[in-house]
Amino acid sequence: MEERGNISIHTENIFPIIKKFLYSDHEIFLRELVSNAVDATQKMKRLASVGEYKGELGELKVKVAVDKEARTITISDNGIGMTAEEIKKYINQIAFSGAAEFVERFKDSGEKDQIIGQFGLGFYSAFMVADRVEIITKSYQEGAEAAHWTCDGSTEFAIIPSQKEDRGTNVILNVAPDSDEFLEAARIRTILNKYCKFLPVPVEFEGEVINNPNPIWTKQPSELTDEDYKNFYKELYPFSEPPLFWIHLNVDYPFNLTGILYFPKIKNDFELQRNKIQLYSRQVFITDEVKDVVPEFLMLLHGIIDSPDIPLNVSRSFLQADSSVKKINTYITKKVADKLNENFKKDRAAFETIWNDINVFVKYGMLSDDKFYEKAKDFVLLQNTEGKYYTIEEYKALVQANQQNKNDQLVLLYTTDADKQHAFVEAARSRSYDVLQMDSLIDSHFIGLLEQKLEKVTLKRVDSETIDKLIERDETKESVLSDKEKEDLKAIYEQAISNQHMIVEVAPLSPDDAPVVITMPEFMRRMKDMSKTGGGGMMFMGDMPDTYNVTVNANHPLNQRVLNTGGDTKTAVARQAFDLALLSQNMLSGAALTTFVKRSFELMTKE
């Protein structure tokens, strides 16, 4: 006998509002309906396992079918099914009252992507693409009669008996004229691959099971080999290089969380590496925008996180405020730090071989998270220009005896380009100083962090001062020139250089040092380096003209010759010495380089 009725709610024309506000992306309907079918199937399996169902389970699976001519999409399962009374309870009352509450609360707000599970709206997402929805269902209960429910998007529904023989539910969507795209098999397959790839029940489409119901993150690490982890990574990211290593997450208190995080080889263009972690809830894909679930610096990792404590559809404001999400965030940070520390202690040599691939990630973490810094400071490595690796404490001990300045500060010297700054590196080595290699994208910021965290330690780039000023001692070098000669020499160089951004000084260096040394002060150089990588408030530095210090070596024989040479040759030799200093740092080009070459020949042929 047919039963007709009205769903008793106060809001009329609710479905157009649901269609407009429920989700910004209509394709979600398939995720919701397939997830419901999977849930019904799993409930059936549980009932059988506890002895509440004694019949044949059969092959438990969910089927999705598209009939383009009939304009239908059908989602079928052989789960627990429903009686007519259960349809009225779960579809007409509970789910629909949730829909009404949703509309009342959010129809006038900008918060479109609210939490679906909170309102039981999964089923009603069908009306985003269908103008009529049918349910043909039969309960697992003995003697239950099959029922056929129909609703056309108004508040009216009809239920009639059905001839369905088998246990389970078919949800039939009669697709609306504005949703033709969902009648294309390729479109449906794409959606299933996106959201249902790892659902825990087989999902069949066009005669083929399209999902992996037992992904490796649902298994115990003891069951898995390295090859299993690598193959799964290839399944997730078919065009990526193999990962360096991975972490298997598995915790059930104070929240539920499973997953696998992979450490990829991080390139310097690490901005392009983001959005590679996928968030799941009970093996249902939610999003790959995990910024609030995963700490900012861990966004460089790849992999999957699965937690039932994160609802199926979440808003940004919900994620930021949710206590479970915050706990998950903290847990993941700790787990990653512990794994890195474990690898470092277990096999330091192997850790050193991958350091150049992970150092950007570790340093980024130390910069952005104090708790991570506290753990990472024991395994972060500093590499010197000889290719040797040291922990922070090991390196401090290495240079303690020879690199302390007159203020009892430990001076750590570094280069950002060992080839370009070769002369300065060699000058440092000639004093038995050690030089660190700091050439990654993030090092300009990391240097500042080290100075902030380490007591009585400062870092200086090798070309920021002359060698004697890099590590200042309580000692005075004697000059072979008188004060008057030094003033004259300075005036000659200023005239020869004729550039207000080149600040000339005459200083007594070693006779073995270069006649002219060009340096940029550490502060100026550091600000410019940080501006290149978006250092807060430093962007204006990129537009400022470069200012250099030009140190003329009072004790070099060439400069004594400059003083003693007459006429225009004096200026020409001074300019030649300055240009050679520029050339040694790849700072001479264009017309200046052409003039330098021409002048070189003239000086060589002059008697």
C-alpha positions in Angstrom: 0.0 0.0 0.0 1.3 3.4 -0.9 1.9 6.0 1.9 2.2 9.6 1.1 3.1 12.4 3.5 4.9 15.6 4.2 8.2 16.0 6.0 7.2 18.2 8.9 9.6 21.2 8.8 9.0 24.9 8.9 11.2 25.8 6.0 9.6 25.4 2.6 11.6 24.9 -0.6 14.5 23.5 1.4 16.2 21.7 -1.5 17.1 24.7 -3.6 18.7 26.1 -0.5 20.6 22.9 0.2 21.7 22.8 -3.4 23.1 26.3 -3.1 24.6 26.2 0.3 25.4 22.6 1.2 28.7 22.4 -0.6 30.6 24.6 -2.9 31.6 21.6 -4.9 28.7 19.5 -6.1 30.8 16.4 -6.8 30.9 15.7 -3.1 27.4 14.0 -3.4 29.1 10.8 -4.6 31.5 10.7 -1.7 28.6 11.1 0.7 26.4 8.5 -0.8 29.2 5.9 -1.4 30.4 6.5 2.2 26.8 5.9 3.5 26.7 2.6 1.5 30.1 1.6 2.9 28.9 2.3 6.4 25.8 0.2 5.9 28.0 -2.7 4.6 30.3 -2.5 7.5 27.4 -2.5 10.0 26.2 -5.7 8.3 29.7 -7.3 8.7 29.7 -6.3 12.4 26.3 -7.8 13.1 27.4 -11.1 11.6 30.6 -11.1 13.6 28.7 -10.7 16.9 26.1 -13.4 16.0 23.2 -11.0 15.5 22.9 -12.1 11.8 23.1 -15.7 11.0 22.4 -15.7 7.3 24.8 -15.7 4.4 26.7 -12.4 4.1 27.6 -13.0 0.4 30.2 -10.8 -1.3 30.1 -7.4 0.5 30.6 -4.6 -1.9 29.3 -1.2 -3.1 28.3 -0.7 -6.7 28.1 2.5 -8.6 26.3 2.6 -12.0 25.5 5.3 -14.6 22.7 5.0 -17.1 23.1 8.0 -19.5 19.8 7.2 -21.4 17.7 6.8 -18.3 19.6 9.8 -16.8 20.2 7.9 -13.5 23.1 7.3 -11.1 22.6 4.3 -8.8 24.6 3.5 -5.7 23.9 0.0 -4.4 25.0 -1.9 -1.4 24.2 -5.3 0.3 24.4 -3.8 3.8 21.8 -3.7 6.6 19.1 -2.1 4.5 16.0 -0.3 6.0 12.4 -1.0 6.7 9.7 1.5 5.8 9.6 2.7 9.4 13.4 3.2 9.4 13.2 5.2 6.2 10.7 7.5 7.9 12.9 7.8 11.0 16.3 8.2 9.4 15.5 9.9 6.1 12.4 11.9 6.8 12.9 12.9 10.4 16.5 12.8 11.6 18.3 13.7 8.3 15.7 16.2 7.3 15.5 18.0 10.6 19.3 18.3 10.4 18.9 19.8 6.9 16.3 22.3 8.3 18.6 23.2 11.2 21.5 23.7 8.7 19.5 26.0 6.5 18.2 28.1 9.4 21.7 28.5 10.9 23.7 29.0 7.7 21.6 30.3 4.9 22.5 33.9 5.6 26.1 33.4 6.6 29.3 33.0 4.6 30.1 29.7 6.3 29.1 27.4 3.4 31.3 24.5 4.1 30.0 23.7 7.6 30.3 20.3 9.3 28.1 17.8 7.4 28.2 15.1 10.0 26.9 17.4 12.6 23.6 17.7 10.7 23.3 14.2 9.1 23.2 15.8 5.7 25.1 13.2 3.7 22.1 11.7 2.1 20.5 15.0 1.1 23.6 16.0 -0.9 22.0 13.9 -3.6 19.6 16.8 -4.3 22.5 18.9 -5.5 22.6 16.9 -8.7 19.2 15.2 -8.8 15.6 16.5 -9.2 14.2 13.2 -7.9 15.7 10.6 -5.6 14.5 7.1 -5.0 15.5 4.6 -2.3 14.7 0.9 -2.8 15.7 -1.0 0.3 15.2 -4.2 2.2 16.3 -4.7 5.8 18.5 -7.6 6.9 15.8 -8.4 9.6 14.0 -11.6 9.2 10.6 -11.2 7.6 11.2 -7.5 6.6 9.4 -6.2 3.6 11.2 -4.1 1.0 10.2 -0.5 0.6 10.5 2.1 -2.2 10.8 5.8 -1.1 10.6 8.7 -3.6 11.0 12.4 -3.1 11.1 15.1 -5.8 12.9 17.8 -3.8 9.7 19.2 -2.3 8.7 18.4 1.3 6.4 15.6 0.0 7.5 12.0 -0.1 5.9 8.6 -1.0 6.7 5.1 0.3 5.4 2.0 -1.5 6.2 -1.7 -1.0 8.9 -3.0 -3.3 9.7 -6.3 -4.9 13.4 -6.2 -4.0 14.6 -9.7 -3.1 18.0 -9.1 -1.7 19.1 -7.4 1.5 20.6 -3.9 1.1 19.8 -0.5 -0.4 19.8 1.1 -3.9 19.9 4.9 -4.0 18.8 6.1 -7.5 19.4 9.7 -8.5 17.4 11.0 -11.4 19.9 13.6 -12.6 18.7 17.2 -13.0 19.1 19.0 -16.4 21.8 21.3 -15.0 24.0 18.3 -13.9 24.6 16.5 -17.1 28.3 16.3 -16.4 27.6 13.6 -13.8 26.1 11.3 -16.4 29.6 10.9 -18.0 31.3 7.7 -16.9 34.7 9.4 -17.0 33.5 12.1 -14.6 32.2 9.5 -12.1 35.4 7.5 -12.3 37.4 10.6 -11.6 35.3 11.4 -8.5 35.5 7.9 -7.2 39.3 7.8 -7.7 39.6 11.1 -5.8 37.4 10.4 -2.8 36.9 6.6 -2.6 40.3 5.3 -3.5 40.9 3.7 -0.1 37.4 3.0 1.2 37.4 -0.1 3.5 34.8 -1.9 1.3 35.3 -2.8 -2.4 33.7 -0.2 -4.6 32.8 -1.5 -8.1 32.3 0.7 -11.2 31.8 -0.5 -14.7 32.6 -4.1 -13.6 35.9 -3.1 -11.9 36.8 -2.6 -8.3 38.3 0.9 -8.3 39.6 1.1 -4.7 42.2 -0.5 -2.4 40.2 -1.5 0.8 43.3 -2.3 2.8 45.8 0.5 2.3 49.1 0.0 4.2 48.4 2.7 6.8 45.6 0.4 8.2 48.2 -2.3 8.9 50.8 -2.7 11.6 54.4 -1.7 10.7 55.5 -5.2 11.6 53.4 -6.6 8.7 55.1 -4.3 6.2 58.4 -4.3 4.3 60.3 -1.3 2.9 59.1 -2.3 -0.5 55.5 -2.0 0.7 56.1 1.6 1.8 57.9 2.5 -1.4 55.2 0.9 -3.6 52.5 2.8 -1.8 54.4 6.1 -2.3 54.6 5.3 -6.0 50.8 4.7 -6.0 50.2 8.1 -4.4 52.8 10.1 -6.4 53.6 8.1 -9.6 55.9 10.8 -11.0 57.9 11.6 -7.9 61.4 10.4 -7.0 61.5 7.7 -4.3 61.2 9.0 -0.7 64.2 9.3 1.7 62.4 7.6 4.6 59.0 7.6 6.3 57.1 7.6 9.6 54.2 5.2 10.3 51.6 7.0 12.5 49.4 4.9 14.8 47.8 6.3 18.0 44.5 5.6 19.6 44.7 7.9 22.7 43.9 10.7 23.4 42.7 10.8 19.8 42.6 8.3 16.9 45.2 8.8 14.2 46.8 6.6 11.6 48.8 7.4 8.5 52.2 7.5 6.8 54.3 10.6 6.3 57.1 10.4 3.7 60.2 12.6 3.6 60.7 13.6 -0.1 63.9 15.1 -1.5 63.2 18.7 -0.9 64.2 21.0 -3.7 65.0 24.7 -3.2 61.7 25.6 -4.8 59.9 24.1 -1.8 56.8 26.3 -2.2 55.9 24.0 -5.1 56.1 20.9 -2.8 53.1 21.8 -0.7 49.6 20.2 -0.6 51.0 16.7 -0.9 49.6 15.4 2.4 46.1 13.9 2.0 43.6 14.0 4.9 41.2 11.1 5.3 38.5 10.2 7.8 37.9 6.4 8.1 39.6 6.0 4.7 37.3 8.6 3.0 39.3 11.4 1.3 38.6 14.8 2.8 41.1 17.3 1.5 44.7 17.9 0.6 44.6 21.4 2.3 45.9 20.3 5.7 47.4 23.5 6.9 45.7 23.5 10.3 46.0 19.8 10.9 49.7 19.6 10.0 52.2 22.2 11.3 53.3 24.7 8.6 56.8 23.4 8.3 55.6 19.8 7.9 53.6 20.8 4.8 56.8 19.9 2.9 56.2 16.2 3.7 54.1 13.8 1.6 51.7 11.1 2.6 48.3 10.4 4.3 46.8 11.2 7.6 43.6 9.4 8.6 41.6 10.4 11.7 37.9 9.8 12.5 38.2 12.7 15.0 38.1 15.1 12.0 34.6 15.3 10.5 33.9 14.6 6.9 33.5 18.2 5.9 35.2 20.9 7.9 35.5 24.6 7.8 38.8 26.4 8.3 37.4 28.1 11.5 36.4 24.7 12.8 39.9 23.2 12.2 41.7 26.2 13.8 39.5 25.9 17.0 39.1 22.2 17.4 41.0 20.6 20.3 41.6 17.3 18.6 43.1 19.0 15.6 45.5 20.9 17.9 46.5 17.7 19.7 47.1 15.9 16.4 49.2 18.9 15.2 51.4 18.6 18.4 51.7 14.8 18.1 52.8 14.9 14.5 55.5 17.4 15.3 56.8 15.3 18.1 56.7 12.1 16.1 58.6 13.6 13.2 61.3 15.0 15.6 61.6 11.7 17.3 62.0 9.8 14.0 64.7 12.2 12.8 66.6 11.9 16.2 66.3 8.1 16.0 67.7 8.0 12.5 70.6 10.3 13.5 71.5 8.2 16.6 71.0 4.8 14.9 73.2 5.5 11.8 74.8 8.9 11.7 76.7 8.2 8.5 73.5 7.4 6.7 71.9 10.5 8.2 74.7 12.6 6.8 74.2 11.2 3.3 70.6 12.5 3.2 71.2 15.7 5.1 71.4 17.9 2.0 68.0 16.6 1.0 66.3 17.3 4.4 68.2 20.3 5.8 65.8 22.9 4.4 62.9 21.0 6.1 64.6 20.7 9.5 65.8 24.3 9.6 62.3 25.5 8.5 60.9 23.5 11.4 63.4 25.0 13.9 62.5 28.5 12.7 58.7 28.0 13.0 58.3 25.8 16.1 60.2 26.3 19.4 59.4 22.7 20.6 60.7 21.3 17.4 63.8 23.5 17.8 64.5 22.1 21.2 64.5 18.5 19.8 66.2 19.3 16.5 69.2 21.3 18.0 70.7 18.0 18.9 70.6 16.5 15.4 70.7 19.5 13.1 74.0 19.4 11.1 76.4 22.2 10.1 78.6 21.4 7.0 81.9 23.1 6.5 83.6 23.8 3.2 85.6 20.6 3.5 82.4 18.6 3.4 82.5 17.5 7.1 79.4 17.5 9.3 79.0 18.6 12.9 76.2 19.1 15.4 76.0 22.6 16.8 77.8 21.6 20.0 80.5 19.7 18.1 81.2 22.7 15.9 81.4 25.1 18.8 84.0 22.8 20.4 85.9 22.6 17.1 86.4 26.4 16.7 86.4 27.4 20.3 90.2 27.7 20.6 90.9 29.7 17.4 87.7 31.7 16.6 87.0 33.7 19.8 87.1 37.5 19.5 88.2 40.1 22.0 84.6 40.3 23.4 84.7 36.5 24.2 82.2 35.8 21.4 82.6 32.7 19.3 82.7 33.8 15.7 81.3 31.2 13.2 82.4 32.1 9.7 80.3 31.0 6.7 80.1 31.3 2.9 77.0 31.3 0.7 79.0 30.5 -2.4 82.4 28.9 -1.9 83.4 29.5 -5.5 82.4 33.1 -5.7 83.9 33.9 -2.3 86.9 31.6 -2.8 89.5 34.3 -2.1 87.9 35.1 1.3 87.5 31.4 2.2 91.2 30.9 1.4 92.2 34.0 3.5 90.2 32.5 6.4 91.9 29.1 6.0 95.3 30.8 6.0 94.5 31.8 9.6 93.4 28.2 10.3 89.8 29.4 10.6 87.0 27.0 9.7 84.3 28.1 7.3 80.7 26.8 7.2 78.7 26.2 4.0 75.4 28.1 4.3 74.0 28.1 0.8 70.4 26.8 1.1 67.4 29.0 0.5 66.5 29.2 4.2 70.0 29.8 5.6 69.8 33.6 5.7 67.0 33.1 8.3 68.6 30.1 10.0 71.7 32.2 10.7 69.7 34.7 12.6 68.0 31.9 14.6 71.4 30.5 15.7 72.5 33.9 16.9 69.3 34.3 18.8 69.4 30.9 20.5 73.2 30.4 21.1 74.8 32.4 23.8 77.9 34.5 23.0 77.9 33.3 19.4 77.9 35.5 16.2 78.0 34.5 12.6 79.9 36.4 9.9 80.1 35.8 6.2 83.7 35.5 5.1 83.4 38.5 2.7 81.8 40.9 5.1 85.1 42.2 6.5 88.8 42.0 5.9 90.2 38.8 7.5 91.6 40.7 10.5 88.3 42.3 11.3 86.2 39.2 10.9 87.6 38.0 14.3 88.9 41.0 16.0 91.7 40.6 18.6 93.3 42.9 21.1 96.3 43.5 18.8 97.3 46.3 16.5 99.0 45.9 13.2 101.7 48.3 12.3 101.4 50.3 9.1 104.5 51.0 6.9 102.8 54.3 5.8 102.6 57.5 7.8 99.2 59.0 8.6 99.8 61.6 5.8 100.6 58.9 3.3 97.5 57.0 4.3 95.4 60.1 3.7 97.0 60.6 0.3 96.5 57.0 -0.7 92.8 57.2 0.3 92.3 60.3 -1.8 94.0 58.7 -4.8 91.6 55.6 -4.6 88.5 57.8 -4.0 89.4 59.7 -7.2 90.1 56.5 -9.1 86.9 54.8 -8.0 84.6 57.8 -8.1 81.6 56.0 -6.6 79.7 57.2 -3.5 78.6 53.7 -2.7 82.2 52.5 -2.3 83.4 53.6 1.1 87.3 53.7 1.0 89.5 53.2 4.1 93.2 52.5 4.3 94.2 49.8 6.9 97.4 47.9 7.7 96.7 44.3 6.5 99.4 41.6 6.0 101.7 42.2 3.0 100.5 38.8 1.8 96.8 40.0 1.7 95.4 41.5 -1.5 96.2 45.2 -2.2 92.4 46.0 -2.3 89.6 44.1 -0.5 85.9 44.8 -1.3 83.4 43.8 1.4 79.8 44.4 2.2 79.0 44.8 5.9 77.4 41.7 7.5 74.2 43.6 8.5 73.6 45.0 5.0 74.4 41.7 3.3 72.1 39.8 5.6 69.2 42.2 5.2 69.5 41.9 1.4 69.7 38.1 1.6 66.6 37.9 3.8 64.7 40.3 1.5 65.2 37.8 -1.4 63.4 35.1 0.6 60.6 37.3 1.9 62.0 38.3 5.2 59.3 40.3 7.1 59.8 44.0 6.7 63.0 43.5 4.6 61.5 43.7 1.1 62.6 47.4 0.8 66.3 46.3 1.1 66.1 44.8 -2.4 65.6 48.2 -3.9 68.4 49.9 -2.0 71.7 50.4 -3.9 74.6 48.1 -2.7 77.1 49.8 -0.4 80.6 48.3 -0.1 83.6 48.9 2.1 86.8 49.2 0.0 89.8 48.4 2.2 93.1 49.5 0.7 96.0 47.5 2.2 98.6 50.0 3.5 101.3 47.3 3.8 101.0 46.0 0.3 104.0 46.9 -2.0 101.6 47.8 -4.9 100.1 50.6 -2.8 103.5 52.0 -2.0 104.1 52.1 -5.8 100.8 53.9 -6.2 102.0 56.6 -3.9 105.4 56.9 -5.6 104.1 57.0 -9.2 103.6 60.3 -10.9 100.9 61.7 -13.1 97.9 59.8 -14.5 99.6 56.4 -14.0 99.0 56.8 -10.2 95.2 56.9 -10.7 95.3 54.2 -13.4 97.2 51.7 -11.2 94.8 52.4 -8.3 91.8 51.8 -10.5 93.5 48.7 -11.9 93.9 47.3 -8.3 90.3 48.1 -7.5 89.0 46.5 -10.7 91.0 43.4 -9.9 89.3 43.2 -6.6 85.9 43.5 -8.4 86.9 40.9 -10.9 87.8 38.4 -8.1 84.2 38.6 -6.9 82.6 38.5 -10.4 81.5 42.2 -9.9 83.1 43.5 -13.1 81.1 43.5 -16.3 80.0 45.4 -19.3 81.8 48.7 -20.2 83.8 48.5 -16.9 85.2 45.2 -17.9 86.1 46.4 -21.4 87.9 49.4 -20.0 89.8 47.2 -17.5 91.1 44.9 -20.3 92.1 47.9 -22.4 93.9 49.6 -19.4 95.6 46.3 -18.6 97.3 46.2 -22.0 98.3 49.9 -21.7 99.9 49.4 -18.3 101.7 46.3 -19.5 103.2 48.1 -22.6 104.0 51.3 -20.7 107.7 51.8 -20.0 
